[in-house]
Amino acid sequence: MAKVSVLPEIGYLRLNQIIGNRSSDLSAPPLIPVSRSTWWAGVKTGIFPKPIKLSPGVTVWRVEDIRSFIERNGVETPQAQG
């Protein structure tokens, strides 16, 4: 199961913090291991939490919503490769 204990109690997460950044070897494992297109399709259909637009170029999700999603769905993160 995803490590929700590493998340702050309140705040916001950017998309790369949720699904990871596959183009970077330095990124942490994703909280929810899906592709960007799968994520946005899930947001559109209501599977994933609704985003909040902070500005035209900044979209975030409430930590509480992501934590609840992970706990409800038992999302598993892939093991970090070392």
PDB file with SEQRES, HELIX, SHEET and CRYST1 records, atoms N, CA, C and O in Angstrom:
SEQRES   1 A   82  MET ALA LYS VAL SER VAL LEU PRO GLU ILE GLY TYR LEU          
SEQRES   2 A   82  ARG LEU ASN GLN ILE ILE GLY ASN ARG SER SER ASP LEU          
SEQRES   3 A   82  SER ALA PRO PRO LEU ILE PRO VAL SER ARG SER THR TRP          
SEQRES   4 A   82  TRP ALA GLY VAL LYS THR GLY ILE PHE PRO LYS PRO ILE          
SEQRES   5 A   82  LYS LEU SER PRO GLY VAL THR VAL TRP ARG VAL GLU ASP          
SEQRES   6 A   82  ILE ARG SER PHE ILE GLU ARG ASN GLY VAL GLU THR PRO          
SEQRES   7 A   82  GLN ALA GLN GLY                                              
HELIX    1 AA1 VAL A    4  VAL A    6  5                                   3    
HELIX    2 AA2 LEU A   15  ILE A   19  1                                   5    
HELIX    3 AA3 ARG A   36  THR A   45  1                                  10    
HELIX    4 AA4 VAL A   63  ASN A   73  1                                  11    
SHEET    1 AA1 3 TYR A  12  LEU A  13  0                                        
SHEET    2 AA1 3 VAL A  58  ARG A  62 -1                                        
SHEET    3 AA1 3 ILE A  52  SER A  55 -1                                        
CRYST1    1.000    1.000    1.000  90.00  90.00  90.00 P 1           1          
ATOM      1  N   MET A   1       0.849  -1.182   0.000  1.00  0.00           N  
ATOM      2  CA  MET A   1       0.000   0.000   0.000  1.00  0.00           C  
ATOM      3  C   MET A   1       0.889   1.239   0.000  1.00  0.00           C  
ATOM      4  O   MET A   1       2.002   1.215   0.525  1.00  0.00           O  
ATOM      5  N   ALA A   2       0.397   2.300  -0.583  1.00  0.00           N  
ATOM      6  CA  ALA A   2       1.144   3.550  -0.665  1.00  0.00           C  
ATOM      7  C   ALA A   2       1.438   4.074   0.730  1.00  0.00           C  
ATOM      8  O   ALA A   2       0.663   3.860   1.662  1.00  0.00           O  
ATOM      9  N   LYS A   3       2.537   4.746   0.861  1.00  0.00           N  
ATOM     10  CA  LYS A   3       2.948   5.307   2.145  1.00  0.00           C  
ATOM     11  C   LYS A   3       2.276   6.644   2.372  1.00  0.00           C  
ATOM     12  O   LYS A   3       2.886   7.690   2.146  1.00  0.00           O  
ATOM     13  N   VAL A   4       1.012   6.628   2.821  1.00  0.00           N  
ATOM     14  CA  VAL A   4       0.305   7.879   3.068  1.00  0.00           C  
ATOM     15  C   VAL A   4       0.864   8.579   4.284  1.00  0.00           C  
ATOM     16  O   VAL A   4       0.628   9.773   4.474  1.00  0.00           O  
ATOM     17  N   SER A   5       1.612   7.849   5.126  1.00  0.00           N  
ATOM     18  CA  SER A   5       2.184   8.470   6.321  1.00  0.00           C  
ATOM     19  C   SER A   5       3.264   9.488   5.968  1.00  0.00           C  
ATOM     20  O   SER A   5       3.608  10.325   6.802  1.00  0.00           O  
ATOM     21  N   VAL A   6       3.808   9.435   4.750  1.00  0.00           N  
ATOM     22  CA  VAL A   6       4.839  10.391   4.361  1.00  0.00           C  
ATOM     23  C   VAL A   6       4.234  11.702   3.873  1.00  0.00           C  
ATOM     24  O   VAL A   6       4.950  12.679   3.655  1.00  0.00           O  
ATOM     25  N   LEU A   7       2.918  11.719   3.702  1.00  0.00           N  
ATOM     26  CA  LEU A   7       2.249  12.932   3.241  1.00  0.00           C  
ATOM     27  C   LEU A   7       1.975  13.868   4.410  1.00  0.00           C  
ATOM     28  O   LEU A   7       1.698  13.415   5.520  1.00  0.00           O  
ATOM     29  N   PRO A   8       2.052  15.169   4.164  1.00  0.00           N  
ATOM     30  CA  PRO A   8       1.662  16.106   5.221  1.00  0.00           C  
ATOM     31  C   PRO A   8       0.165  15.979   5.501  1.00  0.00           C  
ATOM     32  O   PRO A   8      -0.577  15.451   4.673  1.00  0.00           O  
ATOM     33  N   GLU A   9      -0.276  16.454   6.645  1.00  0.00           N  
ATOM     34  CA  GLU A   9      -1.693  16.387   6.998  1.00  0.00           C  
ATOM     35  C   GLU A   9      -2.548  17.254   6.079  1.00  0.00           C  
ATOM     36  O   GLU A   9      -3.627  16.839   5.658  1.00  0.00           O  
ATOM     37  N   ILE A  10      -2.068  18.455   5.769  1.00  0.00           N  
ATOM     38  CA  ILE A  10      -2.793  19.367   4.886  1.00  0.00           C  
ATOM     39  C   ILE A  10      -1.825  19.956   3.875  1.00  0.00           C  
ATOM     40  O   ILE A  10      -0.610  19.913   4.066  1.00  0.00           O  
ATOM     41  N   GLY A  11      -2.359  20.493   2.824  1.00  0.00           N  
ATOM     42  CA  GLY A  11      -1.524  21.121   1.805  1.00  0.00           C  
ATOM     43  C   GLY A  11      -1.961  20.686   0.426  1.00  0.00           C  
ATOM     44  O   GLY A  11      -3.065  20.176   0.236  1.00  0.00           O  
ATOM     45  N   TYR A  12      -1.078  20.897  -0.534  1.00  0.00           N  
ATOM     46  CA  TYR A  12      -1.370  20.601  -1.929  1.00  0.00           C  
ATOM     47  C   TYR A  12      -0.256  19.773  -2.547  1.00  0.00           C  
ATOM     48  O   TYR A  12       0.897  19.837  -2.120  1.00  0.00           O  
ATOM     49  N   LEU A  13      -0.620  18.995  -3.561  1.00  0.00           N  
ATOM     50  CA  LEU A  13       0.349  18.213  -4.323  1.00  0.00           C  
ATOM     51  C   LEU A  13       0.203  18.533  -5.799  1.00  0.00           C  
ATOM     52  O   LEU A  13      -0.907  18.690  -6.308  1.00  0.00           O  
ATOM     53  N   ARG A  14       1.344  18.626  -6.483  1.00  0.00           N  
ATOM     54  CA  ARG A  14       1.334  18.773  -7.945  1.00  0.00           C  
ATOM     55  C   ARG A  14       1.235  17.382  -8.559  1.00  0.00           C  
ATOM     56  O   ARG A  14       1.457  16.380  -7.879  1.00  0.00           O  
ATOM     57  N   LEU A  15       0.906  17.323  -9.832  1.00  0.00           N  
ATOM     58  CA  LEU A  15       0.689  16.043 -10.499  1.00  0.00           C  
ATOM     59  C   LEU A  15       1.920  15.143 -10.442  1.00  0.00           C  
ATOM     60  O   LEU A  15       1.790  13.944 -10.198  1.00  0.00           O  
ATOM     61  N   ASN A  16       3.111  15.698 -10.661  1.00  0.00           N  
ATOM     62  CA  ASN A  16       4.328  14.873 -10.615  1.00  0.00           C  
ATOM     63  C   ASN A  16       4.570  14.265  -9.240  1.00  0.00           C  
ATOM     64  O   ASN A  16       5.213  13.220  -9.136  1.00  0.00           O  
ATOM     65  N   GLN A  17       4.073  14.894  -8.190  1.00  0.00           N  
ATOM     66  CA  GLN A  17       4.200  14.329  -6.852  1.00  0.00           C  
ATOM     67  C   GLN A  17       3.232  13.167  -6.648  1.00  0.00           C  
ATOM     68  O   GLN A  17       3.474  12.295  -5.814  1.00  0.00           O  
ATOM     69  N   ILE A  18       2.156  13.156  -7.394  1.00  0.00           N  
ATOM     70  CA  ILE A  18       1.147  12.105  -7.255  1.00  0.00           C  
ATOM     71  C   ILE A  18       1.481  10.907  -8.129  1.00  0.00           C  
ATOM     72  O   ILE A  18       1.522   9.777  -7.642  1.00  0.00           O  
ATOM     73  N   ILE A  19       1.721  11.144  -9.419  1.00  0.00           N  
ATOM     74  CA  ILE A  19       1.945  10.026 -10.346  1.00  0.00           C  
ATOM     75  C   ILE A  19       3.422   9.799 -10.654  1.00  0.00           C  
ATOM     76  O   ILE A  19       3.764   8.876 -11.393  1.00  0.00           O  
ATOM     77  N   GLY A  20       4.291  10.622 -10.100  1.00  0.00           N  
ATOM     78  CA  GLY A  20       5.718  10.481 -10.358  1.00  0.00           C  
ATOM     79  C   GLY A  20       6.126  11.166 -11.647  1.00  0.00           C  
ATOM     80  O   GLY A  20       5.288  11.629 -12.420  1.00  0.00           O  
ATOM     81  N   ASN A  21       7.416  11.218 -11.859  1.00  0.00           N  
ATOM     82  CA  ASN A  21       7.970  11.837 -13.056  1.00  0.00           C  
ATOM     83  C   ASN A  21       8.836  10.790 -13.737  1.00  0.00           C  
ATOM     84  O   ASN A  21       9.992  10.587 -13.367  1.00  0.00           O  
ATOM     85  N   ARG A  22       8.274  10.139 -14.719  1.00  0.00           N  
ATOM     86  CA  ARG A  22       8.979   9.021 -15.371  1.00  0.00           C  
ATOM     87  C   ARG A  22      10.232   9.450 -16.125  1.00  0.00           C  
ATOM     88  O   ARG A  22      11.077   8.615 -16.447  1.00  0.00           O  
ATOM     89  N   SER A  23      10.360  10.739 -16.408  1.00  0.00           N  
ATOM     90  CA  SER A  23      11.529  11.203 -17.152  1.00  0.00           C  
ATOM     91  C   SER A  23      12.710  11.519 -16.244  1.00  0.00           C  
ATOM     92  O   SER A  23      13.787  11.866 -16.728  1.00  0.00           O  
ATOM     93  N   SER A  24      12.519  11.403 -14.942  1.00  0.00           N  
ATOM     94  CA  SER A  24      13.586  11.722 -13.998  1.00  0.00           C  
ATOM     95  C   SER A  24      13.939  10.497 -13.161  1.00  0.00           C  
ATOM     96  O   SER A  24      13.065   9.867 -12.567  1.00  0.00           O  
ATOM     97  N   ASP A  25      15.222  10.169 -13.119  1.00  0.00           N  
ATOM     98  CA  ASP A  25      15.683   9.059 -12.285  1.00  0.00           C  
ATOM     99  C   ASP A  25      15.688   9.437 -10.810  1.00  0.00           C  
ATOM    100  O   ASP A  25      15.767   8.563  -9.946  1.00  0.00           O  
ATOM    101  N   LEU A  26      15.604  10.733 -10.514  1.00  0.00           N  
ATOM    102  CA  LEU A  26      15.713  11.207  -9.136  1.00  0.00           C  
ATOM    103  C   LEU A  26      14.362  11.337  -8.435  1.00  0.00           C  
ATOM    104  O   LEU A  26      14.313  11.631  -7.241  1.00  0.00           O  
ATOM    105  N   SER A  27      13.267  11.123  -9.165  1.00  0.00           N  
ATOM    106  CA  SER A  27      11.960  11.328  -8.551  1.00  0.00           C  
ATOM    107  C   SER A  27      11.615  10.184  -7.603  1.00  0.00           C  
ATOM    108  O   SER A  27      12.093   9.060  -7.756  1.00  0.00           O  
ATOM    109  N   ALA A  28      10.780  10.497  -6.632  1.00  0.00           N  
ATOM    110  CA  ALA A  28      10.298   9.493  -5.687  1.00  0.00           C  
ATOM    111  C   ALA A  28       9.297   8.590  -6.400  1.00  0.00           C  
ATOM    112  O   ALA A  28       8.723   8.983  -7.416  1.00  0.00           O  
ATOM    113  N   PRO A  29       9.082   7.382  -5.875  1.00  0.00           N  
ATOM    114  CA  PRO A  29       8.063   6.515  -6.482  1.00  0.00           C  
ATOM    115  C   PRO A  29       6.699   7.197  -6.437  1.00  0.00           C  
ATOM    116  O   PRO A  29       6.418   7.957  -5.510  1.00  0.00           O  
ATOM    117  N   PRO A  30       5.861   6.937  -7.414  1.00  0.00           N  
ATOM    118  CA  PRO A  30       4.549   7.592  -7.446  1.00  0.00           C  
ATOM    119  C   PRO A  30       3.661   7.132  -6.303  1.00  0.00           C  
ATOM    120  O   PRO A  30       3.763   5.993  -5.848  1.00  0.00           O  
ATOM    121  N   LEU A  31       2.789   8.020  -5.841  1.00  0.00           N  
ATOM    122  CA  LEU A  31       1.780   7.654  -4.854  1.00  0.00           C  
ATOM    123  C   LEU A  31       0.688   6.824  -5.516  1.00  0.00           C  
ATOM    124  O   LEU A  31       0.176   5.864  -4.941  1.00  0.00           O  
ATOM    125  N   ILE A  32       0.343   7.218  -6.745  1.00  0.00           N  
ATOM    126  CA  ILE A  32      -0.666   6.512  -7.527  1.00  0.00           C  
ATOM    127  C   ILE A  32      -0.027   6.216  -8.889  1.00  0.00           C  
ATOM    128  O   ILE A  32       0.101   7.116  -9.720  1.00  0.00           O  
ATOM    129  N   PRO A  33       0.373   4.964  -9.121  1.00  0.00           N  
ATOM    130  CA  PRO A  33       1.150   4.626 -10.325  1.00  0.00           C  
ATOM    131  C   PRO A  33       0.313   4.468 -11.590  1.00  0.00           C  
ATOM    132  O   PRO A  33       0.022   3.356 -12.029  1.00  0.00           O  
ATOM    133  N   VAL A  34      -0.066   5.605 -12.163  1.00  0.00           N  
ATOM    134  CA  VAL A  34      -0.785   5.611 -13.439  1.00  0.00           C  
ATOM    135  C   VAL A  34      -0.110   6.620 -14.361  1.00  0.00           C  
ATOM    136  O   VAL A  34       0.676   7.456 -13.916  1.00  0.00           O  
ATOM    137  N   SER A  35      -0.423   6.533 -15.642  1.00  0.00           N  
ATOM    138  CA  SER A  35       0.141   7.496 -16.599  1.00  0.00           C  
ATOM    139  C   SER A  35      -0.603   8.826 -16.487  1.00  0.00           C  
ATOM    140  O   SER A  35      -1.676   8.909 -15.890  1.00  0.00           O  
ATOM    141  N   ARG A  36      -0.015   9.850 -17.068  1.00  0.00           N  
ATOM    142  CA  ARG A  36      -0.623  11.186 -17.079  1.00  0.00           C  
ATOM    143  C   ARG A  36      -1.992  11.166 -17.767  1.00  0.00           C  
ATOM    144  O   ARG A  36      -2.945  11.770 -17.276  1.00  0.00           O  
ATOM    145  N   SER A  37      -2.086  10.471 -18.904  1.00  0.00           N  
ATOM    146  CA  SER A  37      -3.365  10.429 -19.628  1.00  0.00           C  
ATOM    147  C   SER A  37      -4.424   9.653 -18.846  1.00  0.00           C  
ATOM    148  O   SER A  37      -5.593  10.038 -18.838  1.00  0.00           O  
ATOM    149  N   THR A  38      -4.024   8.570 -18.193  1.00  0.00           N  
ATOM    150  CA  THR A  38      -4.959   7.812 -17.357  1.00  0.00           C  
ATOM    151  C   THR A  38      -5.439   8.665 -16.196  1.00  0.00           C  
ATOM    152  O   THR A  38      -6.619   8.636 -15.843  1.00  0.00           O  
ATOM    153  N   TRP A  39      -4.513   9.434 -15.593  1.00  0.00           N  
ATOM    154  CA  TRP A  39      -4.889  10.303 -14.482  1.00  0.00           C  
ATOM    155  C   TRP A  39      -5.956  11.306 -14.920  1.00  0.00           C  
ATOM    156  O   TRP A  39      -6.993  11.439 -14.271  1.00  0.00           O  
ATOM    157  N   TRP A  40      -5.695  12.009 -16.022  1.00  0.00           N  
ATOM    158  CA  TRP A  40      -6.639  13.042 -16.467  1.00  0.00           C  
ATOM    159  C   TRP A  40      -7.972  12.443 -16.904  1.00  0.00           C  
ATOM    160  O   TRP A  40      -9.017  13.060 -16.702  1.00  0.00           O  
ATOM    161  N   ALA A  41      -7.953  11.260 -17.495  1.00  0.00           N  
ATOM    162  CA  ALA A  41      -9.206  10.593 -17.856  1.00  0.00           C  
ATOM    163  C   ALA A  41      -9.983  10.237 -16.589  1.00  0.00           C  
ATOM    164  O   ALA A  41     -11.207  10.361 -16.555  1.00  0.00           O  
ATOM    165  N   GLY A  42      -9.277   9.796 -15.554  1.00  0.00           N  
ATOM    166  CA  GLY A  42      -9.913   9.471 -14.280  1.00  0.00           C  
ATOM    167  C   GLY A  42     -10.461  10.692 -13.570  1.00  0.00           C  
ATOM    168  O   GLY A  42     -11.502  10.615 -12.919  1.00  0.00           O  
ATOM    169  N   VAL A  43      -9.774  11.820 -13.686  1.00  0.00           N  
ATOM    170  CA  VAL A  43     -10.282  13.072 -13.108  1.00  0.00           C  
ATOM    171  C   VAL A  43     -11.578  13.457 -13.824  1.00  0.00           C  
ATOM    172  O   VAL A  43     -12.558  13.852 -13.192  1.00  0.00           O  
ATOM    173  N   LYS A  44     -11.564  13.336 -15.145  1.00  0.00           N  
ATOM    174  CA  LYS A  44     -12.734  13.718 -15.945  1.00  0.00           C  
ATOM    175  C   LYS A  44     -13.957  12.863 -15.609  1.00  0.00           C  
ATOM    176  O   LYS A  44     -15.079  13.369 -15.581  1.00  0.00           O  
ATOM    177  N   THR A  45     -13.745  11.579 -15.357  1.00  0.00           N  
ATOM    178  CA  THR A  45     -14.861  10.674 -15.062  1.00  0.00           C  
ATOM    179  C   THR A  45     -15.201  10.602 -13.574  1.00  0.00           C  
ATOM    180  O   THR A  45     -16.176   9.953 -13.193  1.00  0.00           O  
ATOM    181  N   GLY A  46     -14.409  11.259 -12.735  1.00  0.00           N  
ATOM    182  CA  GLY A  46     -14.694  11.269 -11.303  1.00  0.00           C  
ATOM    183  C   GLY A  46     -14.035  10.159 -10.510  1.00  0.00           C  
ATOM    184  O   GLY A  46     -14.294  10.017  -9.315  1.00  0.00           O  
ATOM    185  N   ILE A  47     -13.184   9.365 -11.156  1.00  0.00           N  
ATOM    186  CA  ILE A  47     -12.466   8.302 -10.442  1.00  0.00           C  
ATOM    187  C   ILE A  47     -11.440   8.907  -9.493  1.00  0.00           C  
ATOM    188  O   ILE A  47     -11.333   8.491  -8.339  1.00  0.00           O  
ATOM    189  N   PHE A  48     -10.688   9.888  -9.979  1.00  0.00           N  
ATOM    190  CA  PHE A  48      -9.669  10.556  -9.176  1.00  0.00           C  
ATOM    191  C   PHE A  48     -10.202  11.889  -8.670  1.00  0.00           C  
ATOM    192  O   PHE A  48     -11.143  12.437  -9.244  1.00  0.00           O  
ATOM    193  N   PRO A  49      -9.606  12.421  -7.590  1.00  0.00           N  
ATOM    194  CA  PRO A  49     -10.079  13.685  -7.014  1.00  0.00           C  
ATOM    195  C   PRO A  49     -10.016  14.857  -7.982  1.00  0.00           C  
ATOM    196  O   PRO A  49      -9.203  14.883  -8.906  1.00  0.00           O  
ATOM    197  N   LYS A  50     -10.892  15.824  -7.746  1.00  0.00           N  
ATOM    198  CA  LYS A  50     -10.920  17.037  -8.563  1.00  0.00           C  
ATOM    199  C   LYS A  50      -9.726  17.920  -8.239  1.00  0.00           C  
ATOM    200  O   LYS A  50      -9.328  18.035  -7.080  1.00  0.00           O  
ATOM    201  N   PRO A  51      -9.155  18.546  -9.264  1.00  0.00           N  
ATOM    202  CA  PRO A  51      -8.021  19.457  -9.048  1.00  0.00           C  
ATOM    203  C   PRO A  51      -8.501  20.847  -8.629  1.00  0.00           C  
ATOM    204  O   PRO A  51      -9.685  21.177  -8.701  1.00  0.00           O  
ATOM    205  N   ILE A  52      -7.535  21.635  -8.192  1.00  0.00           N  
ATOM    206  CA  ILE A  52      -7.755  23.048  -7.876  1.00  0.00           C  
ATOM    207  C   ILE A  52      -6.794  23.843  -8.741  1.00  0.00           C  
ATOM    208  O   ILE A  52      -5.596  23.559  -8.756  1.00  0.00           O  
ATOM    209  N   LYS A  53      -7.301  24.836  -9.462  1.00  0.00           N  
ATOM    210  CA  LYS A  53      -6.451  25.715 -10.279  1.00  0.00           C  
ATOM    211  C   LYS A  53      -6.006  26.891  -9.429  1.00  0.00           C  
ATOM    212  O   LYS A  53      -6.828  27.710  -9.016  1.00  0.00           O  
ATOM    213  N   LEU A  54      -4.702  26.980  -9.165  1.00  0.00           N  
ATOM    214  CA  LEU A  54      -4.167  28.115  -8.417  1.00  0.00           C  
ATOM    215  C   LEU A  54      -3.869  29.291  -9.330  1.00  0.00           C  
ATOM    216  O   LEU A  54      -3.970  30.448  -8.922  1.00  0.00           O  
ATOM    217  N   SER A  55      -3.503  28.986 -10.564  1.00  0.00           N  
ATOM    218  CA  SER A  55      -3.248  29.999 -11.586  1.00  0.00           C  
ATOM    219  C   SER A  55      -3.323  29.288 -12.936  1.00  0.00           C  
ATOM    220  O   SER A  55      -3.466  28.066 -12.972  1.00  0.00           O  
ATOM    221  N   PRO A  56      -3.232  30.022 -14.044  1.00  0.00           N  
ATOM    222  CA  PRO A  56      -3.343  29.361 -15.352  1.00  0.00           C  
ATOM    223  C   PRO A  56      -2.367  28.198 -15.561  1.00  0.00           C  
ATOM    224  O   PRO A  56      -2.705  27.240 -16.257  1.00  0.00           O  
ATOM    225  N   GLY A  57      -1.192  28.259 -14.989  1.00  0.00           N  
ATOM    226  CA  GLY A  57      -0.209  27.197 -15.186  1.00  0.00           C  
ATOM    227  C   GLY A  57       0.003  26.298 -13.986  1.00  0.00           C  
ATOM    228  O   GLY A  57       0.902  25.457 -14.001  1.00  0.00           O  
ATOM    229  N   VAL A  58      -0.808  26.455 -12.942  1.00  0.00           N  
ATOM    230  CA  VAL A  58      -0.590  25.677 -11.719  1.00  0.00           C  
ATOM    231  C   VAL A  58      -1.881  24.975 -11.296  1.00  0.00           C  
ATOM    232  O   VAL A  58      -2.866  25.612 -10.921  1.00  0.00           O  
ATOM    233  N   THR A  59      -1.844  23.649 -11.369  1.00  0.00           N  
ATOM    234  CA  THR A  59      -2.960  22.816 -10.939  1.00  0.00           C  
ATOM    235  C   THR A  59      -2.466  21.942  -9.803  1.00  0.00           C  
ATOM    236  O   THR A  59      -1.383  21.364  -9.888  1.00  0.00           O  
ATOM    237  N   VAL A  60      -3.253  21.843  -8.737  1.00  0.00           N  
ATOM    238  CA  VAL A  60      -2.870  21.068  -7.562  1.00  0.00           C  
ATOM    239  C   VAL A  60      -4.055  20.228  -7.081  1.00  0.00           C  
ATOM    240  O   VAL A  60      -5.194  20.422  -7.506  1.00  0.00           O  
ATOM    241  N   TRP A  61      -3.751  19.298  -6.189  1.00  0.00           N  
ATOM    242  CA  TRP A  61      -4.770  18.486  -5.535  1.00  0.00           C  
ATOM    243  C   TRP A  61      -4.558  18.583  -4.040  1.00  0.00           C  
ATOM    244  O   TRP A  61      -3.421  18.640  -3.573  1.00  0.00           O  
ATOM    245  N   ARG A  62      -5.652  18.601  -3.282  1.00  0.00           N  
ATOM    246  CA  ARG A  62      -5.550  18.648  -1.828  1.00  0.00           C  
ATOM    247  C   ARG A  62      -4.974  17.334  -1.317  1.00  0.00           C  
ATOM    248  O   ARG A  62      -5.397  16.259  -1.742  1.00  0.00           O  
ATOM    249  N   VAL A  63      -4.013  17.420  -0.411  1.00  0.00           N  
ATOM    250  CA  VAL A  63      -3.407  16.223   0.169  1.00  0.00           C  
ATOM    251  C   VAL A  63      -4.484  15.338   0.797  1.00  0.00           C  
ATOM    252  O   VAL A  63      -4.435  14.113   0.686  1.00  0.00           O  
ATOM    253  N   GLU A  64      -5.444  15.962   1.449  1.00  0.00           N  
ATOM    254  CA  GLU A  64      -6.502  15.200   2.106  1.00  0.00           C  
ATOM    255  C   GLU A  64      -7.280  14.340   1.106  1.00  0.00           C  
ATOM    256  O   GLU A  64      -7.648  13.206   1.413  1.00  0.00           O  
ATOM    257  N   ASP A  65      -7.530  14.883  -0.095  1.00  0.00           N  
ATOM    258  CA  ASP A  65      -8.255  14.137  -1.128  1.00  0.00           C  
ATOM    259  C   ASP A  65      -7.432  12.961  -1.643  1.00  0.00           C  
ATOM    260  O   ASP A  65      -7.966  11.873  -1.858  1.00  0.00           O  
ATOM    261  N   ILE A  66      -6.140  13.178  -1.840  1.00  0.00           N  
ATOM    262  CA  ILE A  66      -5.260  12.112  -2.324  1.00  0.00           C  
ATOM    263  C   ILE A  66      -5.113  11.035  -1.255  1.00  0.00           C  
ATOM    264  O   ILE A  66      -5.170   9.844  -1.563  1.00  0.00           O  
ATOM    265  N   ARG A  67      -4.926  11.439  -0.014  1.00  0.00           N  
ATOM    266  CA  ARG A  67      -4.816  10.487   1.095  1.00  0.00           C  
ATOM    267  C   ARG A  67      -6.091   9.629   1.183  1.00  0.00           C  
ATOM    268  O   ARG A  67      -6.008   8.407   1.315  1.00  0.00           O  
ATOM    269  N   SER A  68      -7.249  10.262   1.109  1.00  0.00           N  
ATOM    270  CA  SER A  68      -8.522   9.539   1.177  1.00  0.00           C  
ATOM    271  C   SER A  68      -8.661   8.553   0.020  1.00  0.00           C  
ATOM    272  O   SER A  68      -9.100   7.420   0.214  1.00  0.00           O  
ATOM    273  N   PHE A  69      -8.286   8.989  -1.185  1.00  0.00           N  
ATOM    274  CA  PHE A  69      -8.354   8.106  -2.353  1.00  0.00           C  
ATOM    275  C   PHE A  69      -7.484   6.872  -2.143  1.00  0.00           C  
ATOM    276  O   PHE A  69      -7.924   5.751  -2.398  1.00  0.00           O  
ATOM    277  N   ILE A  70      -6.260   7.069  -1.684  1.00  0.00           N  
ATOM    278  CA  ILE A  70      -5.329   5.963  -1.469  1.00  0.00           C  
ATOM    279  C   ILE A  70      -5.870   5.014  -0.405  1.00  0.00           C  
ATOM    280  O   ILE A  70      -5.823   3.796  -0.578  1.00  0.00           O  
ATOM    281  N   GLU A  71      -6.377   5.560   0.684  1.00  0.00           N  
ATOM    282  CA  GLU A  71      -6.894   4.716   1.762  1.00  0.00           C  
ATOM    283  C   GLU A  71      -8.143   3.947   1.338  1.00  0.00           C  
ATOM    284  O   GLU A  71      -8.299   2.782   1.704  1.00  0.00           O  
ATOM    285  N   ARG A  72      -9.034   4.578   0.574  1.00  0.00           N  
ATOM    286  CA  ARG A  72     -10.259   3.926   0.100  1.00  0.00           C  
ATOM    287  C   ARG A  72      -9.973   2.822  -0.908  1.00  0.00           C  
ATOM    288  O   ARG A  72     -10.637   1.786  -0.909  1.00  0.00           O  
ATOM    289  N   ASN A  73      -8.988   3.046  -1.760  1.00  0.00           N  
ATOM    290  CA  ASN A  73      -8.742   2.139  -2.876  1.00  0.00           C  
ATOM    291  C   ASN A  73      -7.566   1.197  -2.688  1.00  0.00           C  
ATOM    292  O   ASN A  73      -7.320   0.344  -3.541  1.00  0.00           O  
ATOM    293  N   GLY A  74      -6.840   1.331  -1.599  1.00  0.00           N  
ATOM    294  CA  GLY A  74      -5.719   0.435  -1.353  1.00  0.00           C  
ATOM    295  C   GLY A  74      -4.679   0.455  -2.453  1.00  0.00           C  
ATOM    296  O   GLY A  74      -4.168  -0.591  -2.853  1.00  0.00           O  
ATOM    297  N   VAL A  75      -4.362   1.650  -2.946  1.00  0.00           N  
ATOM    298  CA  VAL A  75      -3.408   1.793  -4.041  1.00  0.00           C  
ATOM    299  C   VAL A  75      -2.034   1.318  -3.574  1.00  0.00           C  
ATOM    300  O   VAL A  75      -1.586   1.655  -2.478  1.00  0.00           O  
ATOM    301  N   GLU A  76      -1.375   0.530  -4.421  1.00  0.00           N  
ATOM    302  CA  GLU A  76      -0.036   0.061  -4.120  1.00  0.00           C  
ATOM    303  C   GLU A  76       0.973   0.781  -4.980  1.00  0.00           C  
ATOM    304  O   GLU A  76       0.760   0.966  -6.178  1.00  0.00           O  
ATOM    305  N   THR A  77       2.078   1.191  -4.367  1.00  0.00           N  
ATOM    306  CA  THR A  77       3.131   1.845  -5.120  1.00  0.00           C  
ATOM    307  C   THR A  77       4.177   0.808  -5.516  1.00  0.00           C  
ATOM    308  O   THR A  77       4.418  -0.142  -4.770  1.00  0.00           O  
ATOM    309  N   PRO A  78       4.798   0.979  -6.676  1.00  0.00           N  
ATOM    310  CA  PRO A  78       5.864   0.077  -7.056  1.00  0.00           C  
ATOM    311  C   PRO A  78       7.060   0.271  -6.132  1.00  0.00           C  
ATOM    312  O   PRO A  78       7.269   1.360  -5.598  1.00  0.00           O  
ATOM    313  N   GLN A  79       7.836  -0.779  -5.949  1.00  0.00           N  
ATOM    314  CA  GLN A  79       9.023  -0.690  -5.106  1.00  0.00           C  
ATOM    315  C   GLN A  79      10.060   0.187  -5.779  1.00  0.00           C  
ATOM    316  O   GLN A  79      10.235   0.133  -6.996  1.00  0.00           O  
ATOM    317  N   ALA A  80      10.751   1.000  -4.980  1.00  0.00           N  
ATOM    318  CA  ALA A  80      11.815   1.850  -5.511  1.00  0.00           C  
ATOM    319  C   ALA A  80      12.943   0.965  -6.025  1.00  0.00           C  
ATOM    320  O   ALA A  80      13.330  -0.008  -5.378  1.00  0.00           O  
ATOM    321  N   GLN A  81      13.459   1.312  -7.182  1.00  0.00           N  
ATOM    322  CA  GLN A  81      14.562   0.542  -7.752  1.00  0.00           C  
ATOM    323  C   GLN A  81      15.861   1.132  -7.247  1.00  0.00           C  
ATOM    324  O   GLN A  81      16.019   2.352  -7.202  1.00  0.00           O  
ATOM    325  N   GLY A  82      16.783   0.280  -6.869  1.00  0.00           N  
ATOM    326  CA  GLY A  82      18.010   0.814  -6.313  1.00  0.00           C  
ATOM    327  C   GLY A  82      19.189   0.294  -6.915  1.00  0.00           C  
ATOM    328  O   GLY A  82      20.296   0.670  -6.529  1.00  0.00           O  
TER     329      GLY A  82                                                      
END                                                                             
